[in-house]
Amino acid sequence: MDLVARTRLAGGVVALGVVGAGLGLRVVAGGDVAKYGGVALYTVLVYVLVVCVAPRVRPVVAGTVAFAFSCGVELLQLTGVTAGPAQESVIVRLVLGSTFNAPDLLWYAVGAAAAALAHTSTGAPRASREAPA
């Protein structure tokens, strides 16, 4: 199995673990711990999906994409577009949310940074400081 296939397989396993952790957090914790922990894990999941789509992506790029995507979804909530569908479907509520909450933006950054640090610790490619030859 080549590196791309191994990375995608590992990403799929990690994605399932992140979803499980997020749902488990909602069961065992309450209040702000469950809410903001879930918010950070949302961005971790987006990060993992970015790595699955682009297995050779550098952690800083994957983190930036995950953070930007998460913020975009949060800002979409300002339009009210997600409110109706979120009332009708638990899945839509979990994926798109329903109401804007500014502190979520901070927790998206926490999730993206944590995922990038974890990814870097696995030996993921990093930006080269050398000029190309």
N, C-alpha and C positions, 0 to 999 in steps of 0.2 A: 504494500500500500504506500503510495507516495505521500509527500508532505501535505499537499493540498487536501487529499482525501482524509488523512489522519486529523488534520486541523478541523475539517468540517465535521467529522465524526465526534471528536472531542467537544467541539462547539455545541453540537446537538445534545450531547450528554449534559454539558454544563447548563445549557438553556433549560432543560428539564429540571435540573437541580435548582436553578434560580426561580423558576415558576413555583416549584415545591416550597422553596424557602419563603417566597412572598405569601403564598396561601397559608403556610404554616404560621408565619408571623401574625397573620390576621386572627388565627385561632388561639395562639398562646399569649399574645400581647394585646394590649388595648391602648387607646388614646394616641398620644403623639408618637410613641414608639412604633406602633403598628402603622400609623399613617405615614410618617416620614421615612421609616425603614422601607415600607413598600414603595414609596416614591423613589428612593435611591435604587432599590432593586429593579424598578421599572427601567431605569437608565442602564443598569448593568445588563439586563436582558437585551435592550437595544444594542448595546456594545457587542454582546456575544453574537447577535444576528449579523451585525456589520462584519465581524471576523469570519462568520460562516460564508457570507457572500464574497468577501475579499480576504482570503486566508493569509495573504502576505502583507496585509495592511500594518503600518506601524502603529503602536499603541497610542501615540499622541493624536494621530489622524482618526483612529477609531473612536477615541474619547471625545474628540471635537465633534465628530459626526453624531455620536450618540447624544451628546449634550445639546447640540443644535436641534436635532429631531425632537427630543423631549421638550425643549423649550417651545418649539413650534406647535406641538400638540397642546401644551399648556396655554399658549397665546390664542390658539384656535377656540379655546373655551370662553374667551372674552366675547366672541361673536354670538354665543348662544347656540351655535350649530349642533354642538354635542349634547345639549341638555335633554332634548326630546328623546333621541335614540337611547341615551343613557338610562332614562326612566323605564324604557321598554326592555332593555337587555343588560344582564349582568356583565356579559362579555364586553359589550360596548363601553359600559361604565368602567371596567377594569382597564381597557385598552386606551380609550380616549378621554375618560373622566367626564365630569359634568359641569363643574364650576371652577373658575380661575382662583388660584391660591398662590400669592406671590412667594411665600416661603418655599414652595415646591421648587422654584428655580435654583435655590441654594442646594437643596437636596439632590437635584439632578447633577449638579457639579460634583457633589460628594460621590455619587454613584459612578459617574464617568471617571473621576480620579482614582477611585478604588479599583475599578475594573482595569484601568490602564496600568496601575501599579502591579496588580496581580498578573496581568498579561506580560508585563516586562520581566517579572520574576521567573517566567517560564522560558526565558531566552528568546522572546519575540524580537523581530527585527527592530532596530532603533535607527534614528536619523544619524547619518554619517556626518562627522565633523570635517571630513577630508573633502577636498574638491575632487570632482570626478577626473579620472585620468584621460 
